[in-house]
């Protein structure tokens, strides 16, 4: 049994938890599934196809952005979001690497 990680996570795993928390919510999963490949959406566009209020969508977008799942850019008065495929892929690859090597 490897016990040294029970109290402190390795640096390479610091963002894994926030990614899984962000992806673990069904509403946030629905938001992610609204994006077409390479598409950038603003809050209004996401709200238009969602059952959630603008406030709720904004809350979920904030969590997704803070976890690195989404990137954002302000263009005039609008903020556009897109999926950060590289961050998601890198994080999941680290988990898979660990599972492949240590199980």
C-alpha positions in Angstrom: 0.0 0.0 0.0 1.3 3.4 -0.9 0.5 5.6 2.1 2.5 8.7 1.4 -0.3 10.2 -0.7 -3.0 9.9 2.0 -2.0 13.3 3.5 -0.5 15.1 0.5 -1.3 14.8 -3.1 1.6 14.9 -5.6 1.8 18.2 -7.5 0.9 16.5 -10.8 -2.5 15.7 -9.2 -3.4 19.1 -7.8 -5.9 20.0 -10.6 -7.4 16.5 -11.0 -9.9 17.0 -8.1 -11.2 20.3 -9.5 -11.6 18.8 -13.0 -13.6 15.8 -11.6 -15.7 18.1 -9.4 -16.5 20.3 -12.4 -17.3 17.4 -14.6 -19.2 15.5 -11.9 -22.3 17.8 -12.1 -25.0 16.9 -14.6 -25.9 20.5 -15.4 -22.2 21.3 -16.2 -22.1 18.2 -18.3 -25.1 19.4 -20.2 -23.5 22.8 -20.7 -20.4 21.1 -22.1 -22.4 19.0 -24.5 -24.0 22.1 -26.0 -20.6 23.1 -27.6 -19.9 21.9 -31.2 -16.3 21.1 -31.9 -14.3 24.3 -31.9 -17.3 26.4 -31.1 -17.3 29.5 -28.9 -20.5 30.4 -27.0 -21.5 33.3 -24.8 -23.7 33.1 -21.8 -26.8 34.2 -23.7 -26.4 31.5 -26.3 -26.0 28.8 -23.6 -29.0 30.1 -21.6 -31.1 30.0 -24.8 -30.8 26.3 -25.1 -30.7 25.5 -21.3 -33.5 25.0 -18.7 -31.4 27.0 -16.3 -31.5 30.7 -15.4 -28.8 33.1 -16.6 -27.5 33.3 -13.0 -27.3 29.5 -12.7 -25.5 29.1 -16.1 -23.0 31.8 -15.1 -22.3 30.0 -11.9 -21.7 26.7 -13.7 -19.5 28.5 -16.3 -17.4 30.0 -13.5 -16.8 26.6 -12.0 -15.9 25.1 -15.4 -13.5 28.0 -16.1 -11.9 27.8 -12.7 -11.3 24.1 -13.2 -9.7 24.7 -16.6 -12.4 22.9 -18.4 -13.4 26.1 -20.3 -11.4 29.0 -21.5 -12.9 32.4 -21.9 -12.3 35.7 -23.7 -14.1 39.0 -23.4 -15.1 40.5 -26.7 -16.8 43.9 -26.2 -19.5 43.3 -23.7 -19.7 39.6 -24.2 -17.6 36.8 -22.8 -17.1 33.8 -25.0 -16.3 30.4 -23.7 -14.8 27.3 -25.4 -13.7 23.9 -24.3 -10.1 23.6 -23.2 -9.5 20.2 -24.8 -5.7 20.3 -24.0 -6.2 20.7 -20.3 -8.9 18.0 -20.1 -6.8 15.6 -22.1 -3.6 16.3 -20.2 -5.3 15.8 -16.8 -7.1 12.6 -17.8 -3.9 11.2 -19.3 -2.1 11.7 -16.0 -4.8 9.7 -14.3 -4.7 7.0 -16.9 -0.9 6.9 -16.7 -1.1 6.4 -12.9 -3.8 3.7 -13.3 -1.8 1.8 -16.0 1.5 1.9 -14.0 0.2 1.3 -10.5 -2.7 -1.1 -10.8 
